[in-house]
Amino acid sequence: MFTTLIRTQGVAGHPLSAGTLRRIQATLRAALNAAVRRGLIDRNPARYVELPPGRRPHPVVWTPPRIAQWRATLRAVRSGGVDGRADRHLPPRYPRA
């Protein structure tokens, strides 16, 4: 199951992060622990899952050119530009321009 999740593309086509996979594992482990306590299963198979280590992102230095690019992008987003692609990450409950 986790092999499938690791290969799954999440939001905007990016793979699921190590933190997301760990939260999924923790939720599954908690649910299966409850099933063990209630006698529905003998042992919790989620205890034995080994996830690949996650990589921390490298910090980015905000140089003057990067700040200028960020400001230009922000202006375009606020004005409804960027070909309607800027709000793809927003949940469906938010109206799109």
C-alpha positions, 0 to 999 in steps of 0.5 A, spaced: 500 500 500 505 504 501 509 503 495 503 505 491 502 511 495 509 513 494 508 513 487 502 517 487 502 524 484 499 528 489 497 536 488 499 539 482 503 532 480 508 532 486 509 526 489 507 525 496 511 528 502 515 524 507 511 528 512 504 526 509 506 519 508 508 519 516 501 522 517 498 516 513 502 511 517 500 514 524 493 514 522 493 507 519 497 504 525 492 508 530 486 505 527 489 498 527 491 498 534 484 500 536 482 493 532 487 489 536 485 492 542 478 490 540 480 483 538 478 484 531 485 482 529 491 479 532 497 484 531 498 490 527 501 490 521 502 497 520 507 497 526 512 493 521 512 498 515 518 502 514 518 508 510 523 511 506 527 517 509 525 524 507 529 529 505 529 536 508 528 542 502 534 546 502 533 553 504 533 559 499 536 565 499 531 571 498 536 575 493 533 582 490 532 578 483 528 573 487 524 578 491 522 582 484 520 576 481 516 574 487 513 581 487 511 581 480 508 574 480 504 576 486 501 582 482 499 578 477 496 573 481 492 579 485 490 581 478 487 575 476 493 574 471 497 568 470 493 564 465 488 562 470 493 557 473 495 561 479 489 558 483 490 551 481 492 549 488 486 552 492 481 547 494 474 547 490 470 551 495 474 558 493 471 561 487 476 562 481 477 568 477 
